[in-house]
Amino acid sequence: MLPARELAAPDSTYRGKESIEVKTLDSIFAGLCSPANNVYLKIDTQGFESRVLRGARDSLAHIHLVQMEMSLVPLYQGEMEFSDLHTLMRDMGYALIALEPAFFDPVSGQLLQIDGVFHRPAEGSAV
C-alpha cells in the first residue's frame, strides 16, 4: 500500500504475510466455465488488476462483462491506474458502461477508487 491508501484507511494496515498459490484465469477457466456460459468477471485484487487481465487473455474472449476496482490516485505500488486500465480495456474491445464510487478519503472527501463495468458485445451483436 502507498501512503494515500494508508492515510485514507488507517485500519487497513498490514497484519502479516501469507504464501499463496497464484494461478492465471487462463489456466483454470476451462475447468470452471463453458464458452456458452454468460460470464461476469469481478476483479478486486488491490492493485493487481492489470496482472489479472494479462493472465486472462484467452479467457476474455468468453467474458463479455468485467467489473473492476480502479484507483484514481496511486494507492498500491505497481498498480495500473484508471486511465491506463480504461485504455487497456478499450484496446481489448470493451466499452466502459458504468462507474460506481468505491473508496473515499474520509477527511477530504476525495474519491480515490471507482468500480468500472466494461462490456464487450458478442461477435455480431450490438452493445
C-alpha atoms as an extended CHARMM CRD file, in Angstrom:
* protein
*
       127  EXT
         1         1  MET       CA              0.0000000000        0.0000000000        0.0000000000  PROA      1               0.0000000000
         2         2  LEU       CA              1.1150000000        3.5230000000       -0.7000000000  PROA      2               0.0000000000
         3         3  PRO       CA              0.7420000000        6.3950000000        1.8180000000  PROA      3               0.0000000000
         4         4  ALA       CA             -2.5030000000        7.7300000000        0.2670000000  PROA      4               0.0000000000
         5         5  ARG       CA             -4.2150000000        4.3690000000        0.9370000000  PROA      5               0.0000000000
         6         6  GLU       CA             -2.8870000000        4.1200000000        4.4840000000  PROA      6               0.0000000000
         7         7  LEU       CA             -3.9030000000        7.7000000000        5.3060000000  PROA      7               0.0000000000
         8         8  ALA       CA             -7.4340000000        7.2180000000        3.9780000000  PROA      8               0.0000000000
         9         9  ALA       CA             -7.9010000000        3.8610000000        5.7360000000  PROA      9               0.0000000000
        10        10  PRO       CA             -5.5450000000        3.6050000000        8.7280000000  PROA      10              0.0000000000
        11        11  ASP       CA             -7.2410000000        0.4010000000        9.9260000000  PROA      11              0.0000000000
        12        12  SER       CA             -6.1840000000       -1.3970000000        6.7530000000  PROA      12              0.0000000000
        13        13  THR       CA             -2.5580000000       -1.8630000000        7.7770000000  PROA      13              0.0000000000
        14        14  TYR       CA             -0.5230000000       -4.9730000000        7.1010000000  PROA      14              0.0000000000
        15        15  ARG       CA             -1.0440000000       -7.6320000000        9.7800000000  PROA      15              0.0000000000
        16        16  GLY       CA              1.1620000000      -10.4010000000        8.4260000000  PROA      16              0.0000000000
        17        17  LYS       CA              2.2340000000      -12.3350000000        5.3760000000  PROA      17              0.0000000000
        18        18  GLU       CA              0.8960000000      -15.4960000000        3.8160000000  PROA      18              0.0000000000
        19        19  SER       CA              2.2100000000      -17.6190000000        0.9850000000  PROA      19              0.0000000000
        20        20  ILE       CA             -0.3960000000      -18.4930000000       -1.6140000000  PROA      20              0.0000000000
        21        21  GLU       CA             -0.5000000000      -20.2620000000       -4.9370000000  PROA      21              0.0000000000
        22        22  VAL       CA             -1.3360000000      -17.9340000000       -7.8050000000  PROA      22              0.0000000000
        23        23  LYS       CA             -2.9190000000      -19.2620000000      -10.9760000000  PROA      23              0.0000000000
        24        24  THR       CA             -3.9060000000      -17.3740000000      -14.0860000000  PROA      24              0.0000000000
        25        25  LEU       CA             -7.5290000000      -17.3110000000      -15.1090000000  PROA      25              0.0000000000
        26        26  ASP       CA             -6.4530000000      -18.8350000000      -18.4220000000  PROA      26              0.0000000000
        27        27  SER       CA             -5.0460000000      -21.8730000000      -16.5840000000  PROA      27              0.0000000000
        28        28  ILE       CA             -8.3410000000      -22.6280000000      -14.7760000000  PROA      28              0.0000000000
        29        29  PHE       CA            -11.0850000000      -21.1160000000      -16.9570000000  PROA      29              0.0000000000
        30        30  ALA       CA            -11.9340000000      -24.2800000000      -18.9330000000  PROA      30              0.0000000000
        31        31  GLY       CA            -12.4690000000      -26.1960000000      -15.6770000000  PROA      31              0.0000000000
        32        32  LEU       CA            -14.8440000000      -23.5390000000      -14.3410000000  PROA      32              0.0000000000
        33        33  CYS       CA            -16.7890000000      -22.2480000000      -17.3290000000  PROA      33              0.0000000000
        34        34  SER       CA            -18.0550000000      -23.2830000000      -20.6980000000  PROA      34              0.0000000000
        35        35  PRO       CA            -17.7070000000      -20.8720000000      -23.6190000000  PROA      35              0.0000000000
        36        36  ALA       CA            -21.5210000000      -20.9970000000      -23.7690000000  PROA      36              0.0000000000
        37        37  ASN       CA            -21.8280000000      -19.5430000000      -20.2350000000  PROA      37              0.0000000000
        38        38  ASN       CA            -22.5370000000      -15.8630000000      -19.6520000000  PROA      38              0.0000000000
        39        39  VAL       CA            -19.5310000000      -14.9570000000      -17.5120000000  PROA      39              0.0000000000
        40        40  TYR       CA            -19.3140000000      -11.7940000000      -15.4050000000  PROA      40              0.0000000000
        41        41  LEU       CA            -15.7710000000      -11.2830000000      -14.1460000000  PROA      41              0.0000000000
        42        42  LYS       CA            -15.2860000000       -9.2120000000      -10.9510000000  PROA      42              0.0000000000
        43        43  ILE       CA            -11.6940000000       -8.1730000000      -10.2850000000  PROA      43              0.0000000000
        44        44  ASP       CA            -10.9160000000       -6.7910000000       -6.8080000000  PROA      44              0.0000000000
        45        45  THR       CA             -7.2380000000       -7.5040000000       -6.3150000000  PROA      45              0.0000000000
        46        46  GLN       CA             -5.7420000000       -4.4550000000       -4.5630000000  PROA      46              0.0000000000
        47        47  GLY       CA             -3.5900000000       -3.1280000000       -7.3960000000  PROA      47              0.0000000000
        48        48  PHE       CA             -3.0840000000       -6.3750000000       -9.3390000000  PROA      48              0.0000000000
        49        49  GLU       CA             -5.8770000000       -5.7650000000      -11.8650000000  PROA      49              0.0000000000
        50        50  SER       CA             -3.5740000000       -5.4370000000      -14.8770000000  PROA      50              0.0000000000
        51        51  ARG       CA             -1.8060000000       -8.6700000000      -13.9230000000  PROA      51              0.0000000000
        52        52  VAL       CA             -5.1330000000      -10.4870000000      -13.6780000000  PROA      52              0.0000000000
        53        53  LEU       CA             -6.0440000000       -9.2210000000      -17.1380000000  PROA      53              0.0000000000
        54        54  ARG       CA             -2.6850000000      -10.3480000000      -18.5680000000  PROA      54              0.0000000000
        55        55  GLY       CA             -3.3360000000      -13.8430000000      -17.1720000000  PROA      55              0.0000000000
        56        56  ALA       CA             -6.8020000000      -13.9130000000      -18.7340000000  PROA      56              0.0000000000
        57        57  ARG       CA             -6.0330000000      -13.0140000000      -22.3510000000  PROA      57              0.0000000000
        58        58  ASP       CA             -7.5950000000      -16.2100000000      -23.7800000000  PROA      58              0.0000000000
        59        59  SER       CA            -10.4370000000      -16.3410000000      -21.2290000000  PROA      59              0.0000000000
        60        60  LEU       CA            -11.5220000000      -12.7790000000      -22.0000000000  PROA      60              0.0000000000
        61        61  ALA       CA            -12.7100000000      -13.9580000000      -25.4100000000  PROA      61              0.0000000000
        62        62  HSD       CA            -15.5530000000      -15.6640000000      -23.4940000000  PROA      62              0.0000000000
        63        63  ILE       CA            -16.1940000000      -12.8840000000      -20.9540000000  PROA      63              0.0000000000
        64        64  HSD       CA            -18.4900000000      -10.0870000000      -22.0570000000  PROA      64              0.0000000000
        65        65  LEU       CA            -18.7630000000       -8.1650000000      -18.7570000000  PROA      65              0.0000000000
        66        66  VAL       CA            -15.8840000000       -7.1900000000      -16.4630000000  PROA      66              0.0000000000
        67        67  GLN       CA            -16.1530000000       -5.1850000000      -13.2570000000  PROA      67              0.0000000000
        68        68  MET       CA            -13.0080000000       -3.9680000000      -11.5460000000  PROA      68              0.0000000000
        69        69  GLU       CA            -11.7820000000       -1.5930000000       -8.9040000000  PROA      69              0.0000000000
        70        70  MET       CA             -9.6910000000        1.2140000000      -10.3790000000  PROA      70              0.0000000000
        71        71  SER       CA             -7.6650000000        3.8030000000       -8.4940000000  PROA      71              0.0000000000
        72        72  LEU       CA             -7.9160000000        7.4720000000       -9.3970000000  PROA      72              0.0000000000
        73        73  VAL       CA             -4.7460000000        8.2230000000       -7.4030000000  PROA      73              0.0000000000
        74        74  PRO       CA             -1.8300000000        5.8750000000       -6.6770000000  PROA      74              0.0000000000
        75        75  LEU       CA             -2.8710000000        3.5810000000       -3.7990000000  PROA      75              0.0000000000
        76        76  TYR       CA             -0.8050000000        0.4370000000       -4.3880000000  PROA      76              0.0000000000
        77        77  GLN       CA              2.7730000000        0.0160000000       -5.5540000000  PROA      77              0.0000000000
        78        78  GLY       CA              2.9560000000       -1.1030000000       -9.1780000000  PROA      78              0.0000000000
        79        79  GLU       CA             -0.7530000000       -0.7450000000       -9.9000000000  PROA      79              0.0000000000
        80        80  MET       CA             -2.1900000000        0.4870000000      -13.1840000000  PROA      80              0.0000000000
        81        81  GLU       CA             -4.4780000000        3.4530000000      -12.5330000000  PROA      81              0.0000000000
        82        82  PHE       CA             -7.8800000000        4.2610000000      -14.0470000000  PROA      82              0.0000000000
        83        83  SER       CA             -6.8210000000        5.9690000000      -17.2710000000  PROA      83              0.0000000000
        84        84  ASP       CA             -4.3910000000        3.1950000000      -18.2200000000  PROA      84              0.0000000000
        85        85  LEU       CA             -6.8460000000        0.4160000000      -17.2750000000  PROA      85              0.0000000000
        86        86  HSD       CA             -9.5600000000        2.1570000000      -19.2870000000  PROA      86              0.0000000000
        87        87  THR       CA             -7.2550000000        2.3260000000      -22.3180000000  PROA      87              0.0000000000
        88        88  LEU       CA             -6.2520000000       -1.3280000000      -21.9070000000  PROA      88              0.0000000000
        89        89  MET       CA             -9.8790000000       -2.4540000000      -21.7350000000  PROA      89              0.0000000000
        90        90  ARG       CA            -10.8240000000       -0.3020000000      -24.7310000000  PROA      90              0.0000000000
        91        91  ASP       CA             -7.9180000000       -1.7890000000      -26.7080000000  PROA      91              0.0000000000
        92        92  MET       CA             -9.2820000000       -5.2690000000      -25.8770000000  PROA      92              0.0000000000
        93        93  GLY       CA            -12.6700000000       -4.3250000000      -27.3340000000  PROA      93              0.0000000000
        94        94  TYR       CA            -14.5270000000       -3.4150000000      -24.1260000000  PROA      94              0.0000000000
        95        95  ALA       CA            -16.5910000000       -0.2650000000      -23.5980000000  PROA      95              0.0000000000
        96        96  LEU       CA            -16.9670000000        1.3730000000      -20.1980000000  PROA      96              0.0000000000
        97        97  ILE       CA            -20.7110000000        1.2490000000      -19.4610000000  PROA      97              0.0000000000
        98        98  ALA       CA            -20.9360000000        2.1340000000      -15.7500000000  PROA      98              0.0000000000
        99        99  LEU       CA            -18.9950000000        3.7190000000      -12.9060000000  PROA      99              0.0000000000
       100       100  GLU       CA            -19.6620000000        3.3500000000       -9.1950000000  PROA      100             0.0000000000
       101       101  PRO       CA            -17.8810000000        5.1940000000       -6.3580000000  PROA      101             0.0000000000
       102       102  ALA       CA            -15.8880000000        2.7130000000       -4.2820000000  PROA      102             0.0000000000
       103       103  PHE       CA            -13.4570000000        4.3570000000       -1.8370000000  PROA      103             0.0000000000
       104       104  PHE       CA            -13.2350000000        7.9050000000       -0.4710000000  PROA      104             0.0000000000
       105       105  ASP       CA            -10.7580000000        9.7170000000        1.7530000000  PROA      105             0.0000000000
       106       106  PRO       CA            -12.8910000000       10.2300000000        4.8890000000  PROA      106             0.0000000000
       107       107  VAL       CA            -11.1850000000       13.5230000000        5.7630000000  PROA      107             0.0000000000
       108       108  SER       CA            -11.0410000000       15.3200000000        2.4070000000  PROA      108             0.0000000000
       109       109  GLY       CA            -13.9680000000       13.5390000000        0.7490000000  PROA      109             0.0000000000
       110       110  GLN       CA            -11.7910000000       12.8980000000       -2.3180000000  PROA      110             0.0000000000
       111       111  LEU       CA            -12.8780000000        9.9210000000       -4.4170000000  PROA      111             0.0000000000
       112       112  LEU       CA             -9.8770000000        7.5640000000       -4.5480000000  PROA      112             0.0000000000
       113       113  GLN       CA            -11.2760000000        4.4740000000       -6.2700000000  PROA      113             0.0000000000
       114       114  ILE       CA            -14.1530000000        3.5980000000       -8.5230000000  PROA      114             0.0000000000
       115       115  ASP       CA            -15.6270000000        0.3750000000       -9.8060000000  PROA      115             0.0000000000
       116       116  GLY       CA            -15.8800000000        0.3150000000      -13.5770000000  PROA      116             0.0000000000
       117       117  VAL       CA            -18.0910000000       -2.0480000000      -15.5270000000  PROA      117             0.0000000000
       118       118  PHE       CA            -16.9360000000       -2.8810000000      -19.0350000000  PROA      118             0.0000000000
       119       119  HSD       CA            -18.9130000000       -4.6380000000      -21.7730000000  PROA      119             0.0000000000
       120       120  ARG       CA            -17.7300000000       -6.3070000000      -24.9290000000  PROA      120             0.0000000000
       121       121  PRO       CA            -20.5490000000       -7.4940000000      -27.1460000000  PROA      121             0.0000000000
       122       122  ALA       CA            -20.5100000000      -10.9790000000      -28.5860000000  PROA      122             0.0000000000
       123       123  GLU       CA            -19.4700000000      -11.1180000000      -32.2240000000  PROA      123             0.0000000000
       124       124  GLY       CA            -22.2530000000       -9.9730000000      -34.4850000000  PROA      124             0.0000000000
       125       125  SER       CA            -24.2830000000       -8.2410000000      -31.7410000000  PROA      125             0.0000000000
       126       126  ALA       CA            -24.6340000000       -4.5980000000      -30.7180000000  PROA      126             0.0000000000
       127       127  VAL       CA            -23.5620000000       -3.1360000000      -27.3790000000  PROA      127             0.0000000000
